[in-house]
C-alpha cells in the first residue's frame, strides 16, 4: 500500500478499494490499521509517510488529464497517437468506466477457463479498465480493434474479453497484434477511416485519412491517369496533371485570380474525406443502451450548439422498438425527468383528455434529443404523425413556454394562404399577378382602404374561379384584359343554384376590383345577375319551437339556442363573442362586426341563461384564460385561445332545428309583426338589403310591383 492519505488517516480523504495486501504474515491481516500519528511529531515512520503525503499532493496538483471521456456518438476524423504506460494504468485504476460490469464478468469467466493466477487476473483487470477508458475517450460504443495496439501488454486477452462482451468492433480481416514497438500502418475501421498520421496528397497536397507518403487521393489519381503532366502556371510545380494550365490544387482559384490579380499564389488547406462505399451506411456508434433491444439515443446537442446540417429525422425506424414499452423504460434523468414531471402536472391542471399520449410523446423526444438544446417543432409533428397514440400540439406549447422549442415558420403559415399561393403558381404569370392583386385588395392593401377580409373568406371565391381561369389559360388567354362579356357568359352557363351564384359573385368581385385598380379597362361581369343569397326564408314550425328550450339540457346548448332564436346572432359570430363583451350588470352583449359594434339588450330569459353559463364555465374551468365567451373542453385551457368549432355549436340543437333556420325564423317573425326595415336594422344589426329581403318575404302584397 502506497497511499499516504489512507495510511495517515487524513480527515475527509475518500475511501480506497484495497484489492491486494502484501507483507502480512502470521495470519494478522485483521490487525492492519492506519497510523495514528499523522501530525509529524512521532517516530521516523510518521515522518516518512508525511513526506510521501507532501509528494503525493504536489504530484496531484500538476498531474495532467488522462484519457478524458469524449462525447458519445461523435466520429473522429483522425485518431490521436497514444502512449499508454503503467502510469496510465494507475491513473485510471479507480475511475468508473462504462461497460465495466459486463466486461468484468466476462474476464472472470475467461480467468476460470484459462486458470489464471490471482496476480495475473488483477493485471488483466487493470489493462481491461484501461481499454474501456480508451473506448470512453473515443466516444464509441464499440472499441475499434486497431486501438488495442496501444495497450502496453495483454492485448490478446483483452481482445477476447471485449469480443465476448460485445464491446469490440472487429476488423474485416484478422488483425495481428504485434508486440509494443512494432506498429504497422492502421487499417480502416468503420465508415470514417482511422489512421495514425494523416498524409498529404502528392499532387493537391490535401490531407488524407489513409495512405502512405507519396500517394494520391482518388480525384488526383483520376487526373493523373487521364491528363498530361507539365508545370503548373500558378504554383510552378512540375510534373503535375494539368487542366487549362492549372493543377487540381490551383484550379479552384482561377476566377479569384482573374478578378483580383495578385503575386501571392496561396492555397487553402484541404481535407480529403472519402465517401462511404455502396450499400447502406453502417450505424453510428452511440452510448450504451439502457435495454439490450432498445435503440440507444445519440449524443445530445449541448446548449447553444448550432446544427451544421439540418436533416429531417425519420422516426419510423425508432417506433417499432418502442411498441409495447411504457415510458418508464425510457431512462430519463436530471433535467429531462423534471420536464416530464412538470408536463404531467400541467396536463393534470388542464384536465387534458390525452394525458398519456402527450407524456409518451415528450418522453420519446427527450430520450432521443435531450433537453440541453431547443427541439425542432418539425420533429415533434413528424413524431406525432407516426402513431395514433402520439400528440404534437400540447407538447409544442409546453416546450415553447419553457423556451425549448425551435419553431418552424412553415407550420404556422395560414393554410388558406398556402392554398392560394399554390393555386396562383399554376396560372400563367400575368394572370397570376392580376389575380394576386385582387387578393391584395381584398386584404385592404390596394389603392383604397377597405375592410380586411380573411384568407378563409377569399379561398372559396378563388376555388370557384380556379376552373374558369384554368380553362381560359388553356385557351390561350395571357391576361384578364382579353376577357370579354362572351367569355363570362360562357363560364357561367351550365351552372345553376348555389354553384352559379358563387361563381357569379367571384367574377363580379374580380373584375370590379381590377377595374377600380386600373388593371383592366372594362368590367365584363358587370351585367351578371347574382340572385337571392338565401332564397325565400321559411318559418320554423311552431311545434318544434315550443319545446326546444326544454329539450336542451346543457348550459352551452341553452345559451347558443337563445342567442340564435331570440337575438338572431349568426353562427360565425357566436364563436367570436368575447367574455368582456357580456355585461350582466347592464344587461347588454356587444357583437363585434369588423369595425362596427352591435349591442344586444338582454331580456330576463337570456340574462339568466348567460349567467348560468358563466357560473358553469367558472366552476368547470377555473384556470381558463381563453377570452372567448363560448369555450369547450379543448379550447378552455389551450394557451393559443382558439375558437370552438361550428360542429360543437350544432351538437346541442334539438333534432329538426338548425341555427340558421332559427335565426331566419326570428327575423321573419319580426318583419311580419312590424313590416319596418329600419326596426330590423336596429334590432338585429342587418344591412338595408337584408332587411328589405325579409320584409318582402313577410309581406309580399305590400312590395309587389304594380302592372304598367
Secondary structure, 3 states (H helix, E strand, C coil): CCCHHHHHCCCCCCCCCCCCCCCCCCCCHHHCCCCCCCCCCCCHHHHHHHHHHHHHHHHHHCCCCCCCCCCCCCCCCCCCCCCCCHHHHHHCCCCCCCCHHHHHHHHHHHHHHHCCCHHHHHHHHHHHHHHHHHHHHHCCCCEEHHHHHHCCCCHHHHHHHHHHHCCEECCCCCCCCCCCCCCCCCCCCCCCCCCCCCEECCCCCCEECCCCCCCCCHHHHHHHHHCCEECCCCCCCCCEECECCECHHHHCCHHHHHHCCCCCCCCCCCEECCCCCCCCCCCCCCCCCCCCCCCCCCCCCCCCCCCCCCCCCCCHHHHHHHCCCCHHHCCCCCHHHHHHHHHHHHHHHHCCCCHHHHHHHHHHHHHHHCCCCCEEHHHHHHHHHCCCCCCCHHHHHHHHHCCCEECCHHHHCCHHHHHHHHHHHCCCHHHHHHHHHHHHHHCCCCCCCCCCCCHHHHHHHHHHHHHHHHHHHHCCCCCHHHCCHHHHHHHHCCCCHHHHHHHHHHHHHHHHHHHHCCCCCCCCCCCCCCCCCCCCCCCCCHHHHHCHHHHCCCHHHHHHHHHHHCCCCCHHHHCCCEHHHEECCCCEEEEEECCEEEEEECCHHHHHHHHHHHHHHHHHCCCCCCCECCCCCCCCCCCCCCCCCHHHHHHCCCCCCCHHHHHHHHHHHHHHHHCCHHHHHHHHCCCHHHHHHHHHHHCHHHHCCCCC
